[in-house]
């Protein structure tokens, strides 16, 4: 999601790598689930998120769309996002105790919070959003531990490549005045990276890069 932020107002002014420490520790949220209730449609899901959720829940992308997800336009491209109820009940994956029922396979944006990513010169850095989490007295945690993602270097490569791929498509969409062509751009993304089922017995990244190369 492309944003024009004044970093001095939203961050601590530092850029981080996954090997750095940042003030992220929140005592495992200690009963708080506010960030899972007030985020609207901002939890946009990438193909890795769908691969993990589908494998964990045994549901296809279409089945997830029928209950927990919706489609929305992000920078001109139609992408899936989590359904967040506006009645205060929040994310559809929250249980009655306000805990995440899919925590082990939670989406990348959920893992990231309250960190953000800033992309520049073909790569990205992490930054700490200082106004997003209401928890005080947070402790320092290594970012790689906070993210808790297997094979983090490969995942970070995927995140970077996916971002720049979508950025190129968004620029193409912004310059397009043909409504049918705009629709085709989004349908190509949805069909290739979301609707076409992934083989859960095979490595995600191998399958993703084959699709990225159009094979």
N, C-alpha and C positions, 0 to 999 in steps of 0.2 A: 504494500500500500504506500503510495507516494505521498509524502507530507512535507510541508514547508514549515519547519519548526525553528524557533529561536532556541538553540540548544542551551544558552545561558539561563533560560527561564525554566526549562524542564529537566535539566540534568545537573550533576555535580561538577560538570565541566571537564570530566575525564573520559577518555576512550579506553576500552578494555579489550583484552583477548581472553580466550577461554582458560588460559593459565593464570589469570590474575584473580585477586581476591576483591570482593565488593560487599557492601553492607546489604545482604539479602536475607539473612536468617531471620525467621519470624516465628520461631517456636512451633513450626509445622502448622501455622495459621491459628492454632489455639482456639478453634471453634469459629473463626471468622471465615466467611465465604463471600464477602462483599464484592470482591473482584469478579466473582462468578455470576453476579446478579445485575451489574450495572453497565456491562460492556456493549450492550446492543448487538449489532451485527458485525462487530469488529474482529471477531475470532475467525478469520479466513483460513480455510484449510488447504494445505498443499497435498500433493500426491502421497507423500510419506505418511501424513496424518491419516489419510483414507486407508492406505495399506495396513497401518497398525490397528485402526479401529475395526476395519472389516475382519482382519484376522482374529482379533480378540473377541469380537461379538458374534462372528460367524454370519455376518450380514453383508450383502452386496451394497454398492454405492446407492443403487436405486432404493433399496430397503431403508438405508439410513436417511435418504431424502424424504421418505414417507413419514418420518417421525422426528428425528433429532436434528436434521440439517435443512437448510434452504439455500436457494441460489440468489445471488445478488451481483450487481455490477460494481467492479472495483477497477478504477482507472480505465474504464471502457471495455473491460473483459468480464464475462460472466464466470463467477467462481463460487464454490460452496462455502457456507459459513455455519457456525453453530447457531441453533435456535436459542435465543435468550428471551424468556417471557418478560413482558413489561409489567406484570402484576407483582413483581418482587420475588417470585419463586426462582427466577434465574435460569441457569443452564439446565437443559433436560437431562443431563447426566448427574446432577446433584441428587444425592439420596435424601431421605427424610431428616437426617442429622446434619444436612448441609455439607456433606463430604463428597468428594468426587468419586463416582462409582467406576470410572475408567482411568484412575490416577496413573496406573502403570503404563498406559498407552495414551495419556493426555496429549492434545495437540501441541505443536511446537511453540505457538504463541503463549499458551498457558504455561509451559515449562519456562519460558523466557521471563515472564512477568516477575518483578517490576523492571526488568531490563528491556531495552529496545535495541534495534540494530540500525546503524547508519552505513549506507552503501556509498562507496566512492572509489573511482579509479579501478573498477573491475573487482573490488573486494569489499569486505565490510568489517566494522568494529562493533563492539557492544557499548552501550552507555546505560547509566543508571537513571531511571525516571524517578525523580525525588518527590513528586507530588501525587503519585498514583496509589501507593499502598499506605493505608492509614495506620499500620502498625508502627510503633515507635521502638527505640532501643534495639534496632536490628543489629545482628552480629555479622561479622565478616565470614563469607563462605567463598570457596574457590568456585569460579563460574562453571567449570567443567563438572564439578560435583552437583551444583545447583541444577544444571540442565539434565543430568542423569540420562544421557542418551548413548546407547552402544555405538562404538566406532565413531566417535565424535568428529575426527578429522574428515571422514567420508561424508558425514551428515552436513558439516559446514560447507564442504565443497558443493553438495547438492543444493543447500539453501542459497548459496551464492549464484550458482548456475541457473536455478529456477527464477531468482529475482531478475537477473539480467535478461533472461528469455522473455519473461512477462513484460519487462520494461520495453523491450523492442516491439512486442505486440501492442502495447499501450500507445506507443508513439505512432505505430501504423494505424491503429484505430482512431487516434486523434486527428490524423490527416485524411481519414476516409469519410467521404460524404455519401457513400452508397450504403443504404441500410441493409441490403441483402448481403453485401460483402462483410459488413460489421458482424452480422449474425453468423456468417460462415467462420469468421475468425474465432469467435467464442465457441462455436460448436466443435471446431477442430480441437481446441484445448480440452473441452469436456469429454469428447469422444476418446481422444488419444490417451489422456492422462488420468481420467476418472471413471468413465463408463466402461471402458475395456478392462475386464477383471485382471487383477494381478495373480500370479501363481504364488500362493503362500508358502510353497515348498522351495521357492527360489529366492535368491538375494534380490531385495528391492532395487538396489542401485543399478545392478546389471540391467534389469528390466526398464528402469526409468531412462537410462542413457540410450538404450536401444530406441525407445519412443522419442526421445529428444532428437535423435539423429534421423527419425522418420522411418525406422525399420520395423 
